[in-house]
Amino acid sequence: MKNNRFMNVLLKAKEENIAVGAVNIFNYLTAEAAVKAAEEIGVNLIIQTSAGTVEHFGAQKLILWTLREKVRK
């Protein structure tokens, strides 16, 4: 099986009996805030959004938003 980072995060959380937070984003500001907060406290995060947000901004733009903060560091 291919190395799946998402699955590894979930399996580690299960082993350690901890939760992985999921945050709904609906624009750049919410994406930026979610990513910054997770990085500041050193936790993994699941980014969620709605079909309407994807239709409005496009999937590629949403993905770039979540990666932008990571690349700046």
FENMOBEL-V597311 format. One record per pair of residues at least 24 apart in sequence whose C-alpha atoms are under 10 Angstrom apart, sorted by the first residue. I is the first residue (numbers start at 1). J is the second residue. D is the distance in Angstrom with one decimal. If there is no record, write none. Layout:
BEGIN
((I:J:D) (I:J:D))
END
This chain:
BEGIN
((6:44:9.4) (6:45:9.8) (6:46:8.9) (9:44:7.5) (9:45:9.4) (10:44:9.5) (13:44:9.6) (19:43:9.9) (19:44:9.5) (19:45:9.7) (20:44:6.4) (20:45:6.1) (20:46:7.1) (21:45:5.3) (21:46:6.1) (21:47:8.6) (22:46:4.4) (22:47:5.8) (22:48:6.5) (22:49:10.0) (23:47:5.3) (23:48:5.7) (23:49:8.1) (24:48:4.5) (24:49:5.1) (24:50:7.9) (25:49:5.3) (25:50:8.1) (25:53:8.4) (25:62:8.9) (25:66:9.7) (26:50:7.5) (26:52:9.0) (26:53:5.9) (26:54:8.8) (26:56:9.7) (26:57:9.3) (26:62:9.0) (27:53:7.7) (27:54:9.9) (27:56:9.8) (27:57:8.3) (27:61:10.0) (27:62:8.0) (27:65:8.7) (28:57:9.7) (28:61:9.2) (28:62:7.7) (28:64:9.7) (28:65:6.2) (28:66:8.4) (29:65:9.0) (30:65:9.6) (30:66:9.6) (31:62:8.0) (31:63:9.4) (31:64:9.8) (31:65:6.4) (31:66:5.8) (31:67:9.3) (31:68:9.6) (31:69:9.3) (32:65:6.9) (32:66:6.6) (32:67:9.1) (32:68:8.2) (32:69:6.9) (32:70:9.9) (33:66:9.6) (33:69:9.6) (34:66:8.5) (35:65:9.3) (35:66:6.5) (35:67:8.5) (35:68:9.3) (35:69:7.0) (35:70:8.0) (36:66:9.5) (36:69:7.1) (36:70:8.6) (39:69:9.4) (39:70:8.7))
END
